[in-house]
Structures are given as C-alpha cells and as structure tokens.
Amino acid sequence: MLNENIKTIRKSKGLSQEELAIKLNVVRQTISKWEQGLSVPDADMLISLSEVLEVPVSTLLGETVRGTGADDLKVICEKLEVINLQLARGKEARQKAMYWLFILLCVGIAAVFTVLIVGNSPYLGWDYSDPETAIAGTLFHAFEWLFVRIAPVAFMGAMIGACLTRKKA
C-alpha cells in the first residue's frame, strides 16, 4: 500500500523518480525500490517524503491517523515495522527456495553422473554405419563430454550456493 501511494502521489505532483530523489537527497534507485515494495523509507525519510509530496504521512500509509506529535510517530513506526516484517518474510522465503534449488541441482548432477558411470558409455558399442545410430551416438557422446567437464564446476557452485543460502540458526 505504501509503495502504491508513493508512486501515485509522486505522479499526481508531476515528479519523476529522479526529481523526487534529488529533493530527498537519495538516488533514483531508492525511490524505485520504495515504489516496487522492495524496501521502505525509515521514519525520518517518511516524514521528509510527506513534506516534499505535501501530503500527511497518514495519507502515504493509507489511513487517516488521529492524534498528534508522538502518537503520529508511534503509528508510523508500527506500520513500518509491519512492512519490514513482511519484507523479511519474503526474503526468507526466497532464500529458502534458493537453498532447495541448489540442493536439487546437486542431487540432479549426482544422479546424472551415477547414470553415466553405471551405463559405462553404452554408445561406444553401437553400430555407427546406421546414420540414425551414428547421430544419436555422437549427440550422446557430446553430452557426456560436456557434462563431465561442466558438472563438477556446477556441482561445486551449487554446494557453495546451498551453504550460503542455508538458514543460520
């Protein structure tokens, strides 16, 4: 909701992301991240943003907040805390998905290696005088040749990725 309000109000004021960023002394990418919901401004920046856009903070947050002074700041802090919690949960879910993707990649590479070892290059005994068998054998050999050279690097990368994305206790 905050991200949509920032974008809508900015556009209604006729400001580009770059112009708003200059007024707030931040980079344009910061405005972009706010509008995409990838991050949120801190409480002080939210107040500056409301001043630049000439709207109350409560309008940016999407609700009319009753009270003044410290109460306003408390409500803003609570809303920012909720938004930050939602962002943290999303990041945690992405990290967990990446972890399992790396684990599956390791398992897949190990499985293909196992099949190649157990199969013991069966295409070597094929009759290459038949064009279809020759093409299939050549393609299988090319796959095996590339896989054996690329897979160890991919396997190590996947293991490192799994270690880096593993949830720390």
N, C-alpha and C positions, 0 to 999 in steps of 0.2 A: 504494500500500500504506500509506504514512504517513497519507494523508488518511482512509482507511477505519479505521485503527487509532485515530486521534484521536477520530473520531466514535463508534466502538463503545465505547471505554473511557469517554468522556465520558458516554454514555447509561447505561452499566453503573453508573457512580457516581451517576446520578440528577441530573446537572447539565445545565442548559440552556446554550445558547451564551452567553447574556447573563451567567449566573453564572460560567462559566469565564472569560469576558472580564474580568469585574470582578476575579477572583482573579489574573489575569495582567497587569492594568493595560493592557489593549488594548481596542479597540472590538469589538463583536459581529461586525461585518463581517469583521474579521481572522480570527476563528475560522471563520466561514462560508467564507472563501476557502481556508483550510487544509483544511477538510473537503471542499470541492469539487475540491481539487487545483489551484486556480488560482495558489496561492503556497505557500511552505513557510516554517516558522519558522527563524530563524537558529540557530546552535549554542547561544548563551546562552538564547534563548527556548525551545529544545527541552529544555534541562535544567530550566528553570523549569516547563515544561509537565509533564515527567515527575514533578517534585516535587509539583505540585498534584494530578495524577491518581494519585499514589502508585504509579507503575509505573516500572521501569527504562527508560532511553532505548532500550535494545536491544529492548524489547517494542514501543515506539512504532514503531520502524523495522522491526519484523517478524522480527528474527533475534536469537538469543542470541549476545552478543558476549563473547568470553573476554578476560580481561586487565583491568587497572585503570588509573585515572587518565588519563595522557596517551594511552594506547592507545585507551581508550574515546572520547576526544575526537577522535582521528585517524580512527577508524572512522566516527564521526558526521559529521565534516567530509567524508569521502569519499562517504558516502551522500547528504548534502545537495548535494554537487557534482554527483552523477549526476542527482538530482531537478531541480536548477536547469538542468542541460543539457537535460533532457527538456522542461522548461517553455519554455526558449529556442527549442528546435527547433519546438515547437508554435506559438509566437508568430511565428516566422519563416515558417512555412507559412501561417498566417492572413494575414500581411502580404503574402506573395506572391500569395495568392488574391485579396485585395482589390485589389492592383495590377492584375492581369489583368482583374478585373471592371470597374475603372474604364476600362481601355484598351478593352475590348469595348463599354462604354457609349458612349465617344467614337466608335468606329467605327460603331456602330449608328445614332447620331444623324446622323453624316455621311452614311451610306448613305440614310437616310430623306430627308434634305434633298436629296440628289442625285436621288432618285426624284421628289420633288415638283418640282424645278427642270426635270428632263428632261420630266416629264409635263405641265408647263405648265398645271396646273389643268384637266384634261380634263372635269371635271364641268360646267364653265361652258357647254359646247356641248350638254348633254343636253336632252332633251325633258321638261320638268317637268309636262306635262299628264298624264303617266302617274304614278299615285301611287307605284308602287314605285321608279321612277327619281327622283322628287322626294324621297322619303325617303332613298334612297342618296346622292343629291347633297347633301342637307342634312347628313347624317352625315359625308360625306367633307369637306365644307366646314368643319364644326365641328372635325373632327380636324385639318385643315390649319391652321385659325385658331389653335387651342390649341397645336399643335406649334410653329408659327413663333414664338409668344410664350414658351413654356416651354423649348423645346430649347436656346436659347443659354445660358440660366442653368444648365440641367442639364449642358450641354457644358463650360462653364467650371468648374462644380463637379467634374465627372469629371476634367478636366485637373488641377485643383488636387489632387484626391484621388490621382491617379496620381503626381504629383510628390512628395506627402507620403509615399506608401507605397513609393516606389522604393527599392530596396536601395542603401544608401550603400556605396561601395567603399572 
